[in-house]
């Protein structure tokens, strides 16, 4: 998509995502705080957004969803979390990251 749309046509722009402290997409509040003028320039809203947010961003919005193989997505998530945790704890192993995520997921499912 980034090959077809430039500058303010994509929100957030790839360059902005790479400079962001969290190296990712803005939170939902940041999308909702865009001015009407900013929204009018945007052709593509990119991110990990709930479906319901679409009509609040733009009534005519067409949504696209990319689905991934669940196992590949989980492995990618573990690697992503591990890479970010290494910034804080350089001694943490990939297995320790996996165990923490597994424990966290289990605790969420028990609520």
Secondary structure, 3 states (H helix, E strand, C coil): CCCCCCHHHEECCHHHHHHCCCCCCCCHHHHHCCCHHHHHHCCEECCCCCHHHHHHHCCCCCCCCCCCCHHHHHHHHHHHHHHHHCCCCCCCCHHHHHHHHHHHHHHHHCC
